[in-house]
Amino acid sequence: MSIAEESGDRSYDGRILLRLIGYLKPHAALVAIALLLLLASASLALVGPRLTQHALDVAIPARDGGLLATLALIYVGALILEFGAEYAQALLTTSVGQRVMHALRMRLFERLQRLRIAYFDRHPVGRLMTRVTSDVETLNELFSAGLVAVFGDVFTLLAIMGMMLALDWRLALVAFAVVPLIWLVATLFRRNVRSAFRDIRVRLARINSFLQEHLSGMAVVRLFHRQAAAARAFDRLNREHLDAHLRSIRIYAIFFPVVEFLSSVALALLLWQGGLRTLEGSLTVGTLAAFIQLSRRFFQPLQDLSEKVNLLQAAMASAERIFELLDEEVEPEGKTERRKDGSPHARRDASDADTTVLPSFRPSVGAIVFDRVSFRYSPDGPWVLKDVSFTAAPGRTVALVGHTGAGKTTIISLLLRFYRPEQGRITIDGVDIQELPAQELRGLIGFVPQDLFLFSGDIRRNILLDAPLPESRAVEAAERVGAHRFVERLPSGYAHSLGERGRSLSVGERQLLSFARALALDPRILILDEATSSVDAEAEAQIQRALEELMAGRTCLVVAHRLSTILHADEILVLHHGEIRERGTHRSLLAQRGLYERLYRLQIAAGAERRTA
């Protein structure tokens, strides 16, 4: 459970609201027109009471039918104009809301792509999806139907108050007597509903997270007969979401009747005081009728504002979560610039926000150095790597072996700059990778991860990933790793559309496409993280033959589970509990009769048992 989820009540409403309003700046002209239309609509709403007063106090006593007809026509015309203004205003505000949501979704998606990988370790995908979808949709309602309308309601209130005071200030004070009570009720409502809406968003995020996880792992759920347990867990989350909604409903069930009751009390006071004064002759019937109409119109914006509080509080709960994501620290972008002799060197102002495109950094040799690197995933957690130092020379292959949890994959993650070393540094050709642009750094590396991932779309796009390369490069890469054989057998070849995560292909076929993807860019550095763990012996042999050619002239790091795949590595590093315990070639390590020799014998014995079985 993230800290952001469980954040308590905070008095950031003003800051958050101002930040939300900032998203309207690119659409200031449309917002200004919408406000003018709202002002026009509010002004036209005052025509009816004024016409009613004139009809009752002038036209009817004078028995002037022509004047009554004129007043009626003016009233109809005002209603038509009011309808037109409200219609145009609704179109404008909805359009602005959709434009703002488009921009906000793009900002969220761009931010998600720039966050540190560690952020995704702490936040489930389902909760992040809630922020980009339902939280943004809540803000859409605010921009489309709430924020601009609030200004219209406020103007309507001020205009009605001004007219009531102009007609009869004493009767106006009678109508205003219940306003402090309504304000007090609205304040109590706001405090309670804010907490309720935040709770609803948290519960919804948990439901989305649970659904995303269990739908992705449905095969495991059914294989181990966990349907009943999963249903019970989902029922608990669903009931918590229901309880949160029921809590908000109870708050509304109290608030709106109280506001309606206070409005009725104000109307009763008007009838009582106005009626007495009418009997005394100090107030006309027309003025009293106009006051009754104005009072209804006066309390209607108050009720509307109360409903807008509902919308505003939901938006505040969503905006808190969205802004927490937008304010999350992104992966720093290091930079390089060129010396006069043309060689790259690191700039020290890596935090500079300048986005100028710099010359491409391409090391001439691709030498990787880990210099006394130590790392742990949390400040108070155990050390995953301890004082690790090694050099991967150009054109040579360095293999990383060891038991699960020894730190092999962590070394790869640090080289890819998914995480930052707590101690020591990592360099490529003498340049600290923390000071290289992330795009440049990763452009040097062809990476085949242990956890295969293919996108929905055709095979060609999955290999090139929309890189500006000729389509022939995808075919060439597939041929070099042996993927071309099965691709050409598919109905549409390289245009064959894959399902989610490429599930229409076998594990081995997905592995081969992963190889092709890594090799399509002809990388300077090649990283294989358990890259052959999911393919059969025949495919593995074919891949090994291709890799021997492709590794020539490249710096290669290989994380190996099968020791048979790294027998010819130039150097093998044996990791144990985050430390390099042994290093050397296959033959020299066997001669040491240490950790490597035991791992190798165990794998030979396991292989013999499988063959015997």
N, C-alpha and C positions, 0 to 999 in steps of 0.2 A: 504494500500500500504506500503510495507516494506521499511525500509531505504536502505537496500541492493539493492532494485530495482532502486531507484532513485539516486544512487550514481553518482556523476559527474565524469568528466575526472580526472584521477589521474596518476601520473608518476610512476606506479609500474611495468611497463612492464618488466624491467630487473629482479626484484625480482620474479615476477610471472613466467617468463621464466625459471629462475634457479630452481625454485621449481618444475616446470613441468619436467625439465631435470632430477631431482632427482628420478623421477619414472622410469627412464631407468636404474638405477644402478643395479637392480637384473638381468637385461638382457644385461649387459655390453659386454659379449662375442659376442652375436648375433649382437649388434650394431657395435662392432668393425669390424666384418666380413662384415657387410653391408657397412661400411665406406670404407673398402679396396676395395670392389667391385665397389663402386662409383668412387674411385680414379682410378681404372683400366679402368672403362668405360670412364672417362674424359680423361685419357691419350690416349686411343685408338681413341678418337674423333679427336685428333691432327694429327693422321697418314695421313688422307686424304689430308689436305692442303700441308703437306710436300711432299707427293708423287706427287701431282699436280705440285708443283714447279720443282721437279726433272724431271718430264716428259716433261714439256714445255721448260726447260732450257738445258736439257742434251739429253734425248732420242729422241725427235722430231728433233732438229737440226742435230743430228748424224744419223737420219733415222734408228734407232736401234729398229726394231720390237720386237726382243727378250726381250729387256729391258722393252719395253712398256707392253708386256704380263706379265713379272715378276712383274712389278709395279701393274698391274691390279689384279693379283692373291693375292698379298700382301694386296691390298685394300679390296678385298672380304673377305679374312681371318680376317682382322681387324674388318670388319663389323659383321661377325659371332660371333667373340669373344665379341664385344661390346654388341650384342644382348643377348648373354648368361649371361654376367655380369649384364646387366640391369634386365633380367628376375629373376635371383637369388636374386638380391638386392631387387626387388619388393616383392618377396615371404618373405624374411627375415623381411623387414620393416613392412609389413602387419601383419605378425605373432607377432612381437614385439608390434605393436599397439593394437592388440586384447588382448594380455596378460596384457598390462598396463591397458586397459579399464576394464578387468575383476577384477583386483586388486582395481582399483579406485571405481568401483561400489560397491564392497564389503566394502570398507572403508566408503563410503557414507551411505550404509545401516546400518552398525554397528554404525556409528555416529548418524544417525537418531534414533536408538533405545536407545541411551544413553542421548539424549538431554532432557533438562527439559521440563516437560509438558507445561509450560508457553510458550515455543517457538512455539508449535503447535497452541496455541491460537492466535498468531500474524501472522502466515504464513499459507495461504490456502494450502490444499493438492495438488491442481493442479500445483501450482508454485514449490512445492518441487518435484513433479513428473517430471517437466521440467528439473530440475537439474540432476536427476538421469538418465534421458533418453536422451533428445535432446542435453543438454549441454555436457554430456559425449560423445555422438556421434560426436560432433564437435571436441572434443579433439582427438578422434580416428582418424579423418582425419588428424589432425596435426601430430600425431605420425606415422601414416601409410604412409602418402604421403608428409609431409612437413618438419618436423624437420631434419631428416637425409639428405633429398634431398637438404636442404639449404647448408649443408657442401659441398656436391658435386658440387653445382653451384658455391660456392665461390672458391673451388679448380679449377674448370674449368676456371673461370675468371682469376685467378692468373696464371694458366698454359698458357692460350692464351696470356695474357699480356706479359709473359716472352718470348714466342716464337716470338711475334710481335716485341718486343724490340730487340731480337737477330737478326731477319731478317733485320730490318731497323728501327732504333730508331726514325728518323725524321718522317717517315710515320706513325709510331705507335702513336706519339704525335698528329698527325692530327686526327686519329681515336678516341683518348681519349678526344678530345676537347669538345665533347658534354656530357661527363660523368657528370660534375658538374651540368649541366642543368637537366639531368635525375635524379640525386640525389635530387635536389631541388623539382622537381615535385613529386618524390616518398615521400619526407618528408611531403609535403602538403597533399598528398593523404592519408598517414598513419594517420595524425591527424584527418582528416574528416571521414575516414572509420571506425576508432575505435569507434567514437561516434555513427555512423550509426548502427554498429553491436550490440553495447550495447542496443540501442533502439529496435532493432529487437528482441533480447532475452527477453526484458521486455514485449513487445507486445505479444510474443508467450506464455510467462508464464501467462499472463492475459487471453488469449484465453483458455489455458488448465485449468486454475482455474475455469473459467466460465462454460466450458463444464462439468468438474467433478461435480460441484455443481448442475447444471441443469439436468444432466443425472441422478444423484442420487435422485433428487426431481422431476422427470418427472411427477409422479402421482399428485403432488400438482400443478404443472404448468398447467396440463390439467384440473384438477378439478376446478380451479379458472379461467380457460379460459385466461391464461397468455401467450399463444403461440405467439401472435402478439407482445406483449411487449418484450418477451424474444428474439424474432427474431430481433427486432429493436436494442436491447442492444448488441446482438451478431454481428449484422451488423456494429455497431459502433466500436467494438473491432477489427473486421476483417478488416475494412477499415483503422484503425490506423496501423494494421500490414502491410497492403498493402502499405500504404504511407511510412512506414519505409523502406520497401524493395525497393520501387521506388526511394527513396532518395539514397540508396546505389548504385542502378543501374545508376543513373545520375552521381554519382562520378566516376564509372567505365567507363561510356560512354565518359567522358572527359579524364581520365587518360591513358587508353590504346592507343587511337589514338595519343595522344601527344608523348608517348614513341615511337610508330611506326614512327611518323614523325621525331623525333630526330634521330632515327636509320637510316632512309633514308637520312637525312642530312649528317650524318657521312659517309655513303657509297658514296654519291655524292662528298664530299670533297676528299675522297680517290681516286675516279676515276679521279677527276680533277688534284690533285697534283701528283698522281702516273702516270697518263697519260703524263703529262708534263715532268716528270723526265724520263719516258720511251723513249719519243721522243728525249730527250737530251742525252740518252744513259747511264745515271747514275743509272738506275734501270731496271732490267730484266723483261720480260713479265711474266715469271714464278713467280717471287717474287710478282708482282702486283696481279696475279691471286690468289696466296696463301693468300695475304693480304685480298682480297675480301672475300674468303672463311672464313678466320679467323674472319673478322669483323662481318660476319653474325653469326658465332658461338659465338662471343664475346657478341653481343647484345641479343642473345637468352637466355643465363643465366640471363642477366639483366631483361628481360621480365619475365622469370620464377620466379626470386626473387620478382618481383613486384606482381605476382600472389600469391606467398607465403605470401606476406604481407597481401593479402586478407584473406588467411587461418589463418595467425598468429593473425590478428586482431579479427577475429571471435572467435578464440581459447582464446584470452586474455579476451574477454567479457564473455565467458563461464567459463573460469578458475577463474575469479574474483568471480563469483557467487558460484562456487563449493568450493573454498577455504574459502569464507565467511561462508559457511555451515560447512566445516571441522574445522574451527577455532572457531565455536560457543561453548560457555561454556557448558560443559556436567554436568549432575547431579553428584555431588561429591559422592565418595564411602567412607563411614565411615568404621571403622575397629574395631574388638574386638580381644582381646587376653585373655589368661587364667592366673589367679593368680595361685600361688602354690597350693592353696586349691581347684583348679578346677573351681572356680566361675568366671563368665565373668565380665570384666570391660572394660570401654571404653578407647581406645587409643586416645591421643590428636593430633596425627599427621595424621588427616584424609585426608590431602591433599597430603600425601606421594603417590608416583606413584608405590610403590611396589605392585606386583600382586600375591604375595605368597598366596596360599590357606590357610586360617585360620580355626581353629576348628569351627564347626557349633555352632552358638549361639542359644540356646534353653532355654528360661526362664522357670523356674520351675512352675511359677504360672500365668504369663501373665497379670500382673496388669498394666493398662494404667492410666497415670496421665497427665492432661493438667494443667500446672502451669502458670497462668496469661498470657495466650496466646492472642496476638493481631496480626491482619493481614490485609493487603490491597493489591490489585492486582497491583497497581502502586504506586510509591513514592509520587505522588501528588493526588492520588485518595482517595475516601472515605474509612473509616475503615469498613471492612466486619465483622471482629470479634474484640471485645473490652474486654480485660481483662477477658478472659474465663478461668475458673478453674473448674475442676471436676475430679473425680476418678472413673474408671470402675474397680471394684474389680473382682478377678477371680471367674468364675462360676456364675457371675451375669449379668443381662441384663440391659443396659442403653439405653433408647430411647430418640431420639432428635425430637422435634416437633416444629412447628411454621409456620407462613405464608411463602409464596414463597419469597426468598431473605433474610430470617432471618439469614442464615449462616450455615444451617445444613450440606449441601454437602461440604462446605468449610472445616468444621471440619474433615470430612472423608478424603478429599484430603490432608490435612496437616498430618494426621496420616499415610497415605500411602506415605508421603514425595514427593508428586507431587509438593508441594510448601514448602517454608521455612518460619516459623513464623518470623515476624518482631520484635516481643517482646515476651518474655517468652520462655518456652521450653516444649517439650512433651517427656515423658519417658515411657519405658516398663521395668518393674522390676527395676526402678531406673536408667536405662541407657538411656541417651539422644539418641533419634532415629537418630539424625543427625550424630552420631558417629558409627552407626551400618552399616554394609554393606547392600546396598539396596536390594540385592538378599536375604540375610538372613532375613531382616525385612519383606519383602513381602512374603517370604516363610512361615512366621508365620500366615499370614492372609488369610482367605477365604473371597472373596469379590464378592458380587452380585451387579453390578451397576444398576442405573436407566435406562441408555441408553444401551439396550441389543446389543451385537455384537457377531455374529457367523461367523466363517471363512468358505470359500469354502473347502469342504472335507467331509469325513464321520463323523457320529455322535460320534463314539468312539474317533476319534482324537480331536473333538471339546470339549469333556469332559476332556480328559487327557492332551491335548495341548502338545503332544510329551514328557511328563514327563516320567522318567524311572520307570514306574509302570506296574504291570500286567494288562492285558486287563480286567480281572475280576473286577478290582477296578471301572471301568467305569460302569459296570452293577450294581454293588453294590450301587454306589452313585445314579444312576438313580432310582433304586428300592426304596431307602430311601426317595426320594423326590417325588415319584409318576410319574416319567417320563417314567418308564419301560413300562407302559401300552400302550402308543401310539407308542413307539419305536418298540416294538415287532410286532405291526400291520403293520409296513412299509415293503415293498417288501424285502429289504435286511437287515432289523433289524439295528444293530449298524454299519453295513457297508454301510448303506444308504447314498448316497452322497447328500449334501445340496448345494443349489445354493448360489449366492452371498448374504452374510449377512443372510443366512438361510431363505430366503423369501418363500421357499416351505412349511414352517411350520407356524402355527398360532402364534400370539403374545404370547398366554398363553403357547404353547409348547416350544417356544424359552425361555420363562421365566424359565420353569422347567429345561431345559438343562443348563441354567445359574446357577441354584441352584446346579445341579449335578456337574458342573465344580468346583464350589467353595468348595464343600464338598469332592471331590475325594481325595484331599491331606490331609484330616483329620486335618484341621488347628487348631492352638491353640486359635486364635482370629477369630471371625466371624463378618463380617460387612454386613449389609443389607441396601442398599440405595433405599428406596421406592420399596422394592423387590417384593411386592405383588400387586403393583398398576395396573398390566396389566392382572391379572388372575381373573376368575370368582369365585363366592362364594364357589362352591364345591372344586375347585382346591386349593383355598386359605385355606380352612379348612384342606385339606389333607396336604398341606405344613406346616401349623401350627403344626399339630400333629407330623410331622417328625422333625420339628425344636425343639420342646420341648425335644425330645430325644437327638438331636445333640448338643443343647446348653449346656447340662449338662457338667460341668467341664470346660467350655470355657468362655472367656471374650467376651461379645456380645455387639455391638453397632448397634442400629436399627434406621434408619431415616424413620419416618413414616408419610405418608400422610393420610392413614386411621387410625384414632385413635383406631378403634376397634381391630387392630392387636397388640396393645401394652398395653392392659388393665392389663396384668399380669407382666409387666416389673418391675424390682426391683426398678428402679429409672427413672423418666421421667424429662428431662430437657426442659423447654419451652424457646425458643429463640425468641427475638424480636429486630430487627435492630442490630444484631450482639452481643447482650448481653443475658446472662442467667437471665431471669426475675423471673422465678419460677422453683422450683425443688421439687420432692417428688413422692409418688406413685399416682396411678390413683385416689384412694379415697381421699387422703389428698389434692390433687390439686383441685378436685371438691369442697371440703369443703372450699377452699380458695376463691372460686367465683371470680377468676381473669381471666387471658388470656386463660388458659387451659379450664376452665369451659365454656367460650364463644365459643371457637373452638369446643368443644365437642357438645354443644347444636346446633350449626350451622350444624354440620355433621348429627346429629340425625334428624333435621328438613329437611335437604336436602334428606336424605334417605327416610323419610316418604313421601315426595313429589314424589320421583321416584316410590315408591311402589304404591301410589295412582294413578299416571298416568298410 
